[in-house]
Structure formats: structure tokens, C-alpha cells
Amino acid sequence: MFKRLVVLGAGPVGLLTALLLKRQGMHVTVYEQNAKPMNDYRAIAIHPPCLQMLDQLGLLQAFISRGRTVTQCDVFLQHAHPQFHMDFSLLPHPYPYLLMIPQSQTQDILLNALGRGAIHYGHKIVSVDFENRRLGVQTVTQKQPQQAPFDFLVVADGCRSFVRRAFHIGFKGTCYQDSYMMADCTHDPCAGKQIQIRLRQRGVIESYPLPNQQRRWVVRQDPAHPENSLAGFLNCIEKQCQVTLKVDDVHHFSTYRVSNRQADYFVLPCGVMLGDAAHVVSPTGGQGMNLGWVNADSFVETFIKGLPLHVWQRQAQKRARQIMRQAAFNMFWGRPYRSHMLRRWMLAAVLKEPVAAFFRKRFSMSQFVKP
């Protein structure tokens, strides 16, 4: 029986894993190197299999009360009105929608459910000894690291995982040339609950409704005219979407490149890697955090039942590869194109029934909803 379960990382995946283990009667300690909860805003979409998970934990209503449900995605080409629609309300399960909620709110709800006393902030891991099952943990006030024993270790310390790098675990994948600008706006000029995807010839412009009548905008940079400034970001949205945003309305402006990567293995001598420590997925489609949650839920179920973790690893790696393919497919649609008619024909083939039902299921990760 494992009495000392330790989770490294207090991001969404680490917190959810700790909560799932706690609900199974386990005592869990979480170490986080940051001094306090981060006001992170990157992950905003929660997909149906994770809505089901939150429902089973009794947290779904808390999330819905702070988020914004979305049942439709409108797809635009060169016109001011949408030419195609993706209707999530047609999904054949009890969670036919996506939930948009800032990552900081997600973490806050999970922290309250787990109990903030279980998390040790400002504790940096400087060594891991799997043979003797001890961690070297150091705080800013300590000159020498302290030894912390563990029976089982859950590594969820992000894409720059200390443990993965310390043990030279391969992290292979593809770094794409696609680059994006992103910002959240304090009001929603689109005045709607739907996701809007504009497939312009110079590249995609995406917008997602957020709580409190806010909206997130994501603009793929034009390779021929790269632009990294906020002014260029606002100018692009105004020219391509006929939407005027003010500088004062914008917060959390950033630029980023994308990649898909997966660790060579997820199972450690007496532990596992989860979330971005195990796999990084392009944010196009918003499936990275959700993949981490699905694999965490599957791990806890396997762990509690005492089943072989190598079987879980095969399933988790298969899910990661599938989501990476979906993310690459999503990015393909957002790249610049020359022929408007060809793109329209291709979209008509994908977004009309019965093919649309398959694509709707994959886009929402509904293949992972449990029966």
C-alpha cells in the first residue's frame, strides 16, 4: 500500500490528479516551485470527457457558474457571415457543449476542492532518488535541500520537467513553423456565445467567448508579413474581421510557436509522468490540458485497481498520438491558402453530415466520454 503519494506541480493536471487520488482515500502531498498559484490564462476550453469527470467529482456546477458554455462554432471564409457551422448540441451524450473558463479559475476551484493545505508552494525539486525513494526539496529560505520520502511519485511539472530532463528521457516531436498572436479582450464585440473561426487567405483568426462578456482572439501570423506587436494584432483583426478593438480593452497579449512532443515513456521506476511533462500538444483546438486530465483519470483508475501501469502507458501514448494528429489537422485548416473555391469545397466535405458527426466528435474529444 502506498502511503506517501507525492505530486510534483500544482498546475491543472497535478491538482486534478491529487484530487482524484484524495477522493480514493489517499493522502497526497503536492510540491510546487512557484511561491503562489500562478495567474495563468492559457488553457480555457474544457471538453466533454473532462466535463463528465468534473460531474463525477461534484464540481461541474462550480465550473459552469464561473465559465461560459458554448454549443456552436461558426466558420467564416472571405465573407462577413458564417458559411459553415459545427453544432456541439448534436453530440450524443449528456455533455453536448464546451466550457470556456480561464485557467486561473480552473486552478482556483481545484485548489478549494483539494484543500490548500495539501500544497507546498515555493518548494523546488533539486534531486530525485528512485532507488531510496527520496526527493531533494529546497525553498528560498534554505541553503541546503531537505530530504522528503515518497512511495509513489506523480510528475506533472510541465513541459520543462526537471525529472524528465534529469533522467534524460527522450522528448521527441515536431516544432512547427506556425506562430500566433493571442490576447483576451475585456468586452465581446461579437456579442455571441459561439466560437468563431475565420479562415482568411493569409491565415486563421479565431475567437472564443469567455465569462463576463470577454473574448479571446488568436491570430496566425502571416509568414510574408510577420508582426509581433499589439498594434499589428489589433490592425489585423480590424482589417480581416471588421472588428475594432481598443488597446485599453486588451490584456494578456502574447505570441507563441507551437509543437507536438511526447516522452519516450510515461512510467518511471515508482512513478508516472502526466500532462506537459509527458506530452505537449499544439494549443490549436484547446485539447492539451484535456488530454492531461483524461490520462490522469485513466492512471488513477489503473493505480487504484492495482493493474499493470505499462498497459496504461500504451493507452495513454495512443491517446496522445491521436490528439497530436487532431491538432496538426486543425493547424492545417488555419494556414494560408490560395484557392478560395478549393478551401470552400474541402470545408463542405468535412462540415456536412455525415462526415460532420465524426469531425464534431473528434474536435470535442467525445470519443473519450465514458459510456
TORDOMI-305227 format. One record per residue (C-alpha): x, y, z; residue in one letter; residue number from 1. Coordinates in Angstrom, 3 decimals. Last residue first. Layout:
N
NODE         X         Y         Z  resn  resi
NODE         X         Y         Z     A   NUM
...
END
This chain:
371
NODE         X         Y         Z  resn  resi
NODE   -20.467     5.124   -21.505     P   371
NODE   -17.261     7.060   -20.808     K   370
NODE   -16.557    10.164   -22.914     V   369
NODE   -13.185     9.660   -24.610     F   368
NODE   -14.525     9.637   -28.186     Q   367
NODE   -16.098    12.991   -27.297     S   366
NODE   -12.755    14.736   -27.782     M   365
NODE   -14.708    17.857   -28.872     S   364
NODE   -12.906    18.159   -32.233     F   363
NODE   -13.034    14.391   -32.687     R   362
NODE   -16.785    14.087   -32.117     K   361
NODE   -17.574    17.094   -34.293     R   360
NODE   -15.337    15.655   -37.044     F   359
NODE   -17.194    12.345   -36.980     F   358
NODE   -20.627    13.996   -36.977     A   357
NODE   -19.515    16.385   -39.733     A   356
NODE   -18.767    13.444   -42.030     V   355
NODE   -22.477    12.510   -42.020     P   354
NODE   -23.319    15.330   -42.391     E   353
NODE   -21.642    18.463   -43.690     K   352
NODE   -18.552    20.030   -42.145     L   351
NODE   -15.807    17.978   -43.794     V   350
NODE   -16.904    17.911   -47.457     A   349
NODE   -18.168    21.485   -47.349     A   348
NODE   -14.875    22.535   -45.806     L   347
NODE   -12.940    20.990   -48.722     M   346
NODE   -15.168    22.657   -51.295     W   345
NODE   -14.764    26.050   -49.615     R   344
NODE   -10.988    25.633   -49.478     R   343
NODE   -10.901    24.728   -53.181     L   342
NODE   -13.066    27.730   -54.092     M   341
NODE   -10.917    30.171   -52.120     H   340
NODE    -7.754    28.948   -53.828     S   339
NODE    -4.555    30.431   -52.462     R   338
NODE    -4.242    29.228   -48.883     Y   337
NODE    -2.676    30.473   -45.661     P   336
NODE    -2.692    28.012   -42.729     R   335
NODE    -5.620    27.620   -40.372     G   334
NODE    -7.003    24.437   -41.865     W   333
NODE    -3.648    22.676   -41.480     F   332
NODE    -3.465    23.748   -37.834     M   331
NODE    -6.630    21.782   -37.018     N   330
NODE    -5.203    18.667   -38.706     F   329
NODE    -1.976    19.029   -36.711     A   328
NODE    -4.064    19.273   -33.515     A   327
NODE    -6.040    16.160   -34.489     Q   326
NODE    -2.827    14.236   -35.170     R   325
NODE    -1.486    15.321   -31.792     M   324
NODE    -4.747    14.211   -30.164     I   323
NODE    -4.376    10.720   -31.646     Q   322
NODE    -0.727    10.468   -30.650     R   321
NODE    -1.587    11.440   -27.072     A   320
NODE    -4.419     8.900   -26.877     R   319
NODE    -2.055     6.143   -28.071     K   318
NODE     0.533     7.213   -25.515     Q   317
NODE    -2.066     6.991   -22.748     A   316
NODE    -3.249     3.546   -23.885     Q   315
NODE     0.280     2.164   -24.043     R   314
NODE     1.108     3.715   -20.667     Q   313
NODE    -1.995     2.264   -19.022     W   312
NODE    -0.855    -1.228   -20.043     V   311
NODE     2.633    -0.450   -18.701     H   310
NODE     0.982     0.551   -15.427     L   309
NODE    -0.045    -3.010   -14.630     P   308
NODE    -3.358    -3.078   -12.685     L   307
NODE    -3.546    -2.394    -8.953     G   306
NODE    -7.175    -1.274    -9.144     K   305
NODE    -6.312     2.070    -7.554     I   304
NODE    -3.417     2.633    -9.975     F   303
NODE    -5.424     1.802   -13.108     T   302
NODE    -8.276     4.151   -12.131     E   301
NODE    -5.759     6.824   -11.128     V   300
NODE    -3.936     6.471   -14.460     F   299
NODE    -7.134     6.709   -16.525     S   298
NODE    -8.126     9.903   -14.714     D   297
NODE    -4.649    11.346   -15.267     A   296
NODE    -4.725    10.392   -18.962     N   295
NODE    -8.057    12.160   -19.418     V   294
NODE    -6.830    15.186   -17.456     W   293
NODE    -3.627    15.551   -19.488     G   292
NODE    -5.586    15.195   -22.724     L   291
NODE    -7.919    17.948   -21.506     N   290
NODE    -4.977    20.228   -20.776     M   289
NODE    -3.701    19.791   -24.349     G   288
NODE    -7.028    19.864   -26.226     Q   287
NODE    -7.584    23.551   -26.957     G   286
NODE    -8.224    23.139   -30.694     G   285
NODE    -4.930    24.720   -31.717     T   284
NODE    -2.953    24.564   -28.462     P   283
NODE    -0.325    22.325   -30.107     S   282
NODE     0.171    19.318   -27.842     V   281
NODE     2.958    18.739   -25.341     V   280
NODE     3.298    15.260   -23.866     H   279
NODE     4.687    13.594   -20.742     A   278
NODE     5.786    16.585   -18.639     A   277
NODE     3.004    18.543   -20.320     D   276
NODE     0.412    16.428   -18.527     G   275
NODE     1.462    13.275   -16.695     L   274
NODE     4.645    11.423   -15.811     M   273
NODE     4.474     8.272   -13.705     V   272
NODE     6.034     6.887   -10.533     G   271
NODE     7.997     4.131    -8.894     C   270
NODE    10.543     3.125   -11.565     P   269
NODE     9.009     5.638   -14.022     L   268
NODE     6.082     5.118   -16.409     V   267
NODE     5.478     7.767   -19.085     F   266
NODE     7.878     6.588   -21.804     Y   265
NODE     9.637     8.109   -24.794     D   264
NODE     8.155    11.487   -23.905     A   263
NODE     5.848    13.094   -26.467     Q   262
NODE     6.095    16.327   -28.422     R   261
NODE     3.804    18.412   -30.641     N   260
NODE     4.938    21.978   -31.228     S   259
NODE     3.623    25.518   -31.457     V   258
NODE     5.104    28.996   -31.559     R   257
NODE     3.870    31.814   -29.340     Y   256
NODE     2.979    35.475   -29.103     T   255
NODE     1.437    37.242   -26.131     S   254
NODE    -1.186    39.809   -25.121     F   253
NODE    -2.606    39.106   -21.655     H   252
NODE    -4.885    42.166   -21.682     H   251
NODE    -6.750    44.102   -24.343     V   250
NODE    -9.611    46.566   -23.879     D   249
NODE    -7.273    49.537   -23.301     D   248
NODE    -5.672    48.922   -26.700     V   247
NODE    -9.046    49.276   -28.372     K   246
NODE   -10.664    46.652   -30.565     L   245
NODE   -12.416    47.351   -33.855     T   244
NODE   -13.966    44.369   -35.627     V   243
NODE   -14.124    44.377   -39.434     Q   242
NODE   -12.794    40.817   -39.354     C   241
NODE    -9.717    40.920   -41.618     Q   240
NODE    -8.859    44.615   -41.437     K   239
NODE    -9.848    45.226   -37.802     E   238
NODE    -8.395    41.930   -36.586     I   237
NODE    -5.102    42.573   -38.404     C   236
NODE    -4.856    46.134   -37.063     N   235
NODE    -5.359    44.919   -33.493     L   234
NODE    -2.534    42.372   -33.805     F   233
NODE    -0.271    44.862   -35.569     G   232
NODE    -0.771    47.356   -32.732     A   231
NODE    -0.127    44.612   -30.164     L   230
NODE     3.223    43.912   -31.801     S   229
NODE     4.643    40.656   -33.120     N   228
NODE     4.049    41.004   -36.853     E   227
NODE     5.345    38.714   -39.582     P   226
NODE     4.475    39.901   -43.114     H   225
NODE     5.158    37.015   -45.542     A   224
NODE     4.720    34.395   -42.820     P   223
NODE     1.316    35.925   -41.902     D   222
NODE     0.908    35.419   -38.185     Q   221
NODE    -1.980    33.269   -37.049     R   220
NODE    -4.309    35.387   -34.956     V   219
NODE    -5.918    34.221   -31.702     V   218
NODE    -8.609    36.323   -30.028     W   217
NODE   -10.136    35.621   -26.625     R   216
NODE   -13.463    37.179   -25.721     R   215
NODE   -14.991    38.831   -22.660     Q   214
NODE   -18.671    39.099   -21.789     Q   213
NODE   -18.112    38.217   -18.119     N   212
NODE   -17.034    34.652   -18.976     P   211
NODE   -15.115    33.962   -22.198     L   210
NODE   -16.227    33.629   -25.811     P   209
NODE   -13.592    32.295   -28.216     Y   208
NODE   -12.151    33.996   -31.290     S   207
NODE   -10.013    32.503   -34.037     E   206
NODE    -8.259    34.232   -36.923     I   205
NODE    -6.759    31.824   -39.450     V   204
NODE    -4.202    32.608   -42.107     G   203
NODE    -3.421    34.947   -45.005     R   202
NODE    -6.291    33.572   -47.103     Q   201
NODE    -8.718    34.028   -44.231     R   200
NODE   -10.208    31.066   -42.403     L   199
NODE   -12.237    32.902   -39.770     R   198
NODE   -13.170    30.644   -36.855     I   197
NODE   -15.815    31.998   -34.472     Q   196
NODE   -16.748    30.185   -31.258     I   195
NODE   -20.332    30.857   -30.291     Q   194
NODE   -21.840    32.600   -27.272     K   193
NODE   -22.494    35.883   -29.051     G   192
NODE   -21.941    39.610   -28.708     A   191
NODE   -19.155    39.663   -31.332     C   190
NODE   -17.716    42.813   -29.725     P   189
NODE   -17.075    40.838   -26.525     D   188
NODE   -15.585    43.061   -23.831     H   187
NODE   -12.455    42.879   -21.710     T   186
NODE   -10.401    41.430   -24.533     C   185
NODE    -8.054    38.469   -24.218     D   184
NODE    -4.942    38.297   -26.389     A   183
NODE    -3.102    35.921   -28.714     M   182
NODE    -0.561    36.212   -31.523     M   181
NODE     0.419    33.064   -33.397     Y   180
NODE     3.331    31.221   -34.992     S   179
NODE     3.294    28.238   -37.367     D   178
NODE     6.795    26.985   -38.206     Q   177
NODE     6.089    23.768   -36.347     Y   176
NODE     8.315    22.044   -33.778     C   175
NODE     7.769    18.325   -34.221     T   174
NODE     8.251    15.515   -31.722     G   173
NODE    10.656    13.730   -29.454     K   172
NODE    11.028    14.117   -25.720     F   171
NODE    13.605    11.482   -24.752     G   170
NODE    14.060    10.768   -21.042     I   169
NODE    17.454    12.027   -19.877     H   168
NODE    16.791    11.176   -16.216     F   167
NODE    17.342    14.744   -15.047     A   166
NODE    15.439    16.076   -18.086     R   165
NODE    12.271    14.131   -17.367     R   164
NODE    12.510    14.867   -13.648     V   163
NODE    13.024    18.613   -14.086     F   162
NODE    10.050    18.861   -16.455     S   161
NODE    10.390    21.709   -18.938     R   160
NODE     6.963    20.850   -20.442     C   159
NODE     5.309    20.933   -17.045     G   158
NODE     5.887    19.648   -13.525     D   157
NODE     3.295    16.877   -13.527     A   156
NODE     5.447    14.045   -12.165     V   155
NODE     3.395    11.716    -9.964     V   154
NODE     5.704     9.970    -7.474     L   153
NODE     4.986     6.863    -5.415     F   152
NODE     6.311     5.807    -2.002     D   151
NODE     7.852     9.151    -1.081     F   150
NODE    10.465    10.474     1.339     P   149
NODE    11.398    14.179     1.517     A   148
NODE    15.060    15.073     2.046     Q   147
NODE    15.762    18.752     2.676     Q   146
NODE    17.839    20.849     0.307     P   145
NODE    20.621    23.031     1.750     Q   144
NODE    20.691    26.821     1.869     K   143
NODE    17.037    27.066     2.821     Q   142
NODE    14.996    30.268     2.726     T   141
NODE    14.179    30.043    -0.992     V   140
NODE    12.879    26.506    -0.517     T   139
NODE    14.610    23.231    -1.387     Q   138
NODE    13.345    19.687    -1.827     V   137
NODE    15.634    16.734    -2.586     G   136
NODE    13.268    13.841    -3.110     L   135
NODE    13.608    10.350    -1.691     R   134
NODE    12.537     6.929    -2.839     R   133
NODE    15.756     5.075    -1.982     N   132
NODE    16.152     3.681    -5.502     E   131
NODE    14.055     6.446    -7.081     F   130
NODE    16.366     9.203    -5.883     D   129
NODE    15.125    12.537    -7.222     V   128
NODE    17.062    15.794    -6.894     S   127
NODE    16.537    19.572    -6.939     V   126
NODE    12.762    19.776    -6.528     I   125
NODE    11.748    23.344    -5.729     K   124
NODE     9.325    24.120    -2.921     H   123
NODE     7.876    27.637    -3.106     G   122
NODE     4.338    26.382    -2.642     Y   121
NODE     3.570    23.279    -0.586     H   120
NODE     0.069    22.116    -1.484     I   119
NODE    -2.058    19.910     0.769     A   118
NODE    -3.003    22.862     2.985     G   117
NODE    -4.845    24.453     0.075     R   116
NODE    -7.595    21.861     0.278     G   115
NODE    -8.331    19.673    -2.722     L   114
NODE   -11.717    21.191    -3.549     A   113
NODE   -10.532    24.760    -2.967     N   112
NODE    -7.411    24.199    -5.057     L   111
NODE    -9.458    22.602    -7.853     L   110
NODE   -11.768    25.621    -7.991     I   109
NODE    -8.820    28.039    -8.010     D   108
NODE    -6.969    26.079   -10.691     Q   107
NODE    -9.914    26.217   -13.067     T   106
NODE   -10.368    29.928   -12.348     Q   105
NODE    -6.718    30.633   -13.212     S   104
NODE    -7.097    28.517   -16.357     Q   103
NODE    -9.789    30.845   -17.671     P   102
NODE   -13.176    29.184   -18.346     I   101
NODE   -14.840    28.210   -21.613     M   100
NODE   -16.997    25.100   -21.338     L    99
NODE   -17.642    23.040   -24.450     L    98
NODE   -21.058    21.589   -25.191     Y    97
NODE   -23.080    18.391   -25.559     P    96
NODE   -22.360    16.936   -22.094     Y    95
NODE   -25.053    14.265   -21.580     P    94
NODE   -24.011    12.234   -24.657     H    93
NODE   -24.854    12.021   -28.380     P    92
NODE   -23.241    15.282   -29.583     L    91
NODE   -25.860    17.282   -31.505     L    90
NODE   -25.524    20.277   -29.135     S    89
NODE   -21.962    20.590   -30.423     F    88
NODE   -23.165    22.213   -33.650     D    87
NODE   -20.338    22.962   -36.089     M    86
NODE   -21.405    25.617   -38.554     H    85
NODE   -20.436    26.635   -42.074     F    84
NODE   -20.662    29.729   -44.279     Q    83
NODE   -20.534    32.270   -41.470     P    82
NODE   -21.353    35.887   -42.389     H    81
NODE   -18.872    38.660   -43.191     A    80
NODE   -17.486    36.697   -46.122     H    79
NODE   -13.997    35.554   -47.050     Q    78
NODE   -14.241    32.215   -45.237     L    77
NODE   -16.150    32.039   -41.970     F    76
NODE   -16.727    29.064   -39.662     V    75
NODE   -19.196    29.311   -36.779     D    74
NODE   -18.693    27.017   -33.778     C    73
NODE   -21.728    26.186   -31.686     Q    72
NODE   -22.689    24.872   -28.253     T    71
NODE   -20.533    27.005   -25.981     V    70
NODE   -20.916    27.189   -22.199     T    69
NODE   -19.357    30.109   -20.344     R    68
NODE   -17.436    29.713   -17.110     G    67
NODE   -17.636    30.645   -13.416     R    66
NODE   -21.033    29.095   -12.650     S    65
NODE   -20.275    26.239   -15.057     I    64
NODE   -17.150    25.318   -13.106     F    63
NODE   -18.936    25.235    -9.753     A    62
NODE   -21.764    23.283   -11.383     Q    61
NODE   -19.309    20.648   -12.631     L    60
NODE   -17.531    20.112    -9.314     L    59
NODE   -19.280    17.026    -7.895     G    58
NODE   -16.306    14.791    -8.701     L    57
NODE   -18.431    12.752   -11.120     Q    56
NODE   -19.508    15.982   -12.802     D    55
NODE   -15.895    17.100   -13.082     L    54
NODE   -15.041    13.848   -14.913     M    53
NODE   -18.021    14.216   -17.245     Q    52
NODE   -16.931    17.771   -18.029     L    51
NODE   -13.478    16.283   -18.682     C    50
NODE   -14.867    13.880   -21.266     P    49
NODE   -16.952    16.743   -22.752     P    48
NODE   -14.158    19.310   -23.371     H    47
NODE   -12.896    22.105   -21.115     I    46
NODE   -11.580    25.095   -23.058     A    45
NODE    -9.592    27.971   -21.499     I    44
NODE    -5.961    26.871   -21.238     A    43
NODE    -3.546    29.836   -21.413     R    42
NODE    -4.657    32.207   -18.634     Y    41
NODE    -2.273    31.554   -15.773     D    40
NODE    -2.434    33.658   -12.622     N    39
NODE     0.065    31.358   -10.951     M    38
NODE    -0.707    29.989    -7.523     P    37
NODE     1.986    31.114    -5.073     K    36
NODE     5.745    30.795    -4.480     A    35
NODE     6.313    28.809    -7.665     N    34
NODE     8.191    25.525    -7.154     Q    33
NODE     5.065    23.474    -6.485     E    32
NODE     5.078    20.356    -4.290     Y    31
NODE     1.825    18.447    -3.756     V    30
NODE     1.316    15.959    -0.916     T    29
NODE    -1.364    13.267    -1.211     V    28
NODE    -3.003    11.041     1.386     H    27
NODE    -5.144     8.511    -0.471     M    26
NODE    -8.810     7.857     0.275     G    25
NODE    -9.925     7.444    -3.335     Q    24
NODE   -11.198    11.047    -3.385     R    23
NODE    -7.639    12.062    -2.464     K    22
NODE    -6.283    10.281    -5.541     L    21
NODE    -8.711    12.134    -7.832     L    20
NODE    -7.865    15.411    -6.099     L    19
NODE    -4.120    14.890    -6.482     A    18
NODE    -4.583    14.060   -10.169     T    17
NODE    -6.747    17.169   -10.647     L    16
NODE    -4.152    19.384    -8.972     L    15
NODE    -1.243    17.992   -10.994     G    14
NODE    -3.139    18.300   -14.266     V    13
NODE    -4.391    21.854   -13.632     P    12
NODE    -0.993    23.136   -12.431     G    11
NODE     0.289    22.394    -8.953     A    10
NODE     3.426    20.505    -9.971     G     9
NODE     5.151    17.458    -8.495     L     8
NODE     2.630    15.092    -6.899     V     7
NODE     3.717    12.960    -3.924     V     6
NODE     1.991     9.853    -2.596     L     5
NODE     3.263     8.667     0.770     R     4
NODE     1.120     5.765     1.966     K     3
NODE     1.401     3.397    -0.992     F     2
NODE     0.000     0.000     0.000     M     1
END
